[in-house]
Amino acid sequence: MSGINQPIGTEDPEYYAELFCKTRRLADWRLPDDERSCPDIPGIQGVDGLLSRRLQSLLDGVADISLCRRGNVSATMACLKNDKGTPETRLYVVFNHEDDESARHCRQHLQTIFEMLRRVPNKPPAVDGSPKVIANELEDYFIEICKAIHNYSFEIFAHRVSKREHKLSDIREFIEQDRTHFTTEQRSILVNFLEHVHRIIMAVAKAQTTGQLSTTFIKMLLWKYSHWTEHDLLPKDSPADKKVTLLDRADLWLAEEHNIGFQLRRWALKIMSFLITANRLFILTQSHRLRKLLQGNFSVRVLTSPTTAPYYCDLSSKTIQVALDAAVAEISNLPADWDQKRESFIEWLSKKLEVSEVRQKPKVHAELAMIIAMAKGEIKDVLPYVGVSKLSCIMCSHYIRAFNEVTKQKIATKGSHGKAYPGWSWPSLPDSDEELRPAFLRRIRQQLLSDVEQHAENLRRLSDSSMGSGGPEWQIGRTIDEIKELDDMLDMEE
């Protein structure tokens, strides 16, 4: 794409990003198995399946802690070499926004974190083969790492903590007044949880002037997270666990009975997100083989995103119909009720689009900038996995699949949240674009047809309804009184 304010239409990938911003779909949390697998890479010694999975976790963690301000979604890849028995790790990091200051600070920050990880002692596995418990003797190391991560990313952490503060008192009142949906014990647990959140919000607000959190605060955060997992508020094994927790039950009840449109479980995970990432990185220090990489030579190279030009597009009913017609032209059997579904979908979508003309200054998303740098040979000998600080959008997910189809690669990320964002830009790769663009458009048009069918299914449901892991883990059992005592200590800090 070239020029200033270039018009785009239904033959341009960016058009569908603007269109999909107004549609909803189920999150694709994991790419298909054939696209997620990360085979051994010729030329990189000692990278087998188990180590690859641990490196994937490392790359996602590094991407997450690379962020120092809101909006800087990041992606990472790693180049691994073994020179005369001394492992060398080079991390490649790319941000979604060009920011020289962030890049400079990021490099220093990651080197500091890796130095901290190297200092963590390795605890031998239990004699009976039971899961390793990382407990009090290593807690100081963990808190040091966690504090460094939170202070580097204080702006993001403060936003995640306080984003839903205005709803806290209403939710607490609803739960305290309930006498039918929750037991007395469950209400007590939920009220304590909301009190925990309130104390975290107050402590973060107090730290706004310095942008720095104390060791006592980090210890308090860790104790509260352990308390939440022990009392079935959050899953203990994995934040992505599909197990229904007490917060999930509260979320459903609040949505149905009180029209609360956000999720307490999601908020809790947002508050604890950097702690969870720090925990994952910390646990990797107990992997014998990955520890060798941590102890070897380490360097960071921050890459820049490709430059782009502004564009505008027409999202009127007419162009939406053109896009749908192009999509159905690629299928052999047109549904009998297609005209009705199409008209209903266009009418619904047009109402959500307040203006038909959209102008954007686009960005190449971080994971795609990383893949393009790899495809152009700017980075070499990397694990075919892009660590990301945030699940990929629907456009990036389809691009990666089309890229794999055309190039016979098996690049993967940790999954997609199914959303689209305005200002998504196609990452030009001249040697492959001739094949890649039609492969991508086929996939994205299939997605559009799927959205039409989902819309029709949602309407049908509305009309029919007349009635309403074995790995290492933390075990820090703290009573509610102990947590309150630590809260009081935090209040006394200057």
Residue, then its C-alpha position, 0 to 999 in steps of 0.5 A: m500500500s502506498g500514497i497518502n490516504q489511499p482508498i481501499g476496498t473489498e480486495d484489500p485485506e485491511y477492509y476486512a479488519e475495519l469490517f470485523c471490528k464491529t462483529r463478535r465471534l468465539a475466541d480461537w484460543r489455540l491454533p490447530d495442532d498442525e499449526r501449533s507444533c514446533p518441530d526441531i530446527p536444523g542447525i539448532q542443537g538440543v531443541d527437542g519437543l519438551l524444550s521447545r514447549r518451555l521456550q514457547s512459555l519463555l517467549d510469551g513471558v518475555a513478550d509480556i514483561s517487555l511492555c512499559r506503557r499501554g499499547n506497546v503490544s510486543a512479540t518475541m522470537a529466540c535464536l539459539k546457538n551452541d558455540k564450543g559448549t557455551p549456549e548463546t541466546r539472542l532474543y528478538v523483540v518487536f513493539n506494535h508502536e515505534d518508540d525509541e525510548s521503550a526499545r532502549h529501556c526494554r533491552q536493559h530491563l530484559q537483561t536485568i530480569f535474566e540476571m535475576l533468573r540466573r541467580v535463582p537456586n535450583k531445587p532438586p526434585a522430590v525423591d518420590g517423583s511428586p511435583k516440585v513445590i516452590a515454597n518459602e525458601l525461594e520466595d525472596y527471589f521470586i518477589e525480587i523478580c516480580k517487583a522489577i517486572h511490576n515497576y517497569s510496567f507500572e503504567i500498564f499494571a495501574h490501568r489493569v487494576s483500576k479499570r473497573e473500580h467504579k463498579l466495585s461498590d455496586i457489585r459488593e452490595f449485590i453480593e452482600q444482599d444476596r440470600t439465595h444464589f450463594t451460601t454464607e461461606q461463598r458470600s464471605i469469600l466473594v466479599n473478601f475478594l472484593e476487599h482484596v481488590h479494593r486494597i490493591i487499588m488503594a495501594v496502587a493509587k498511593a504509588q502513583t506519584t513514584g510509579q514504584l511498588s514496595t516489596t511489601f506490596i508485592k508480597m501482599l499481591l502474592w499472598k492474595y493470589s495464593h488465597w484466590t486460587e486456594h478458595d476456588l476464585l481462580p484456577k490453581d493450575s493454569p489461568a486459561d483452565k476452563k474449570v468453572t470457579l466461584l468467580d465464574r458463577a458470580d459473573l453469570w449471576l451478575a450478568e443475568e440478575h444485575n446487568i453487569g457487563f464485565q467479568l470479575r474473573r477476567w479482572a482478577l486475572k488482569i490484576m495478577s497478570f504480571l505476577i502470573t507471568a513472573n511465576r511462569l518465568f520463575i518456574l522455568t529456572q527449575s528446568h535443568r535444560l532451560r537453565k543451561l540456556l539461562q546461564g549462557n550468553f544472552s543478548v537482546r535486539v529490538l526490531t522496528s515495525p515496517t512503515t505504513a501509509p494512511y488509508y480510508c475505506d467505505l463501509s457502507s451497505k453497498t460495499i458490505q454486500v460486495a464483500l459478501d458477494a465475493a465470499v459466496a462466489e468462492i463456494s459451490n453450494l449457496p444456502a437456500d435462505w442466503d438472501q434473507k441472511r445477507e440482508s439481515f446481516i447487512e442491516w444489523l452491521s450497518k446500524k453498528l457502523e455510525v459512519s460509512e467512511v473510515r480513516q486510519k493510520p495503520k500499524v503492522h502488528a508485532e507478531l507479523a512484523m516479526i514473521i516478516a523479519m524472519a522471512k526476509g532473513e533479518i533474523k535467522d535460526v529461530l524457533p518457529y514460534v512467536g511469543v506474544s504479550k497478547l493473544s493474536c487478533i483474528m486478522c493476524s491469526h488468518y495471516i499466519r495460517a495463510f503464510n504457513e499454507v503458502t510457504k510450508q512453514k509452521i509458525a505459531t503463536k499461543g492463539s487468537h482472541g477472535k477480535a479485530y482492531p482498526g488500523w490493521s495493516w498488511p505486512s508486505l512481503p513482495d516475494s510471496d504476496e502474489e500467492l499470499r494475498p489470495a490465500f489470505l482473502r479466501r480465509i478471511r472471506q470464509q470468516l465473513l460467511s461464518d459471521v453471517e451464519q453466526h448472526a443468523e444462529n443468534l437471531r434464531r436462538l433469541s426468537d426461540s427463547s422465551m425464558g430467561s498441572g504436574g509441574p512446579e507450583w506455589q503453595i503459600g497458604r495464608t489465612i485471611d487474618e495474615i493477609k489483613e496484617l500485611d495490608d496494615m503493614l503496607d498502610m504504614e509504609e511512607 
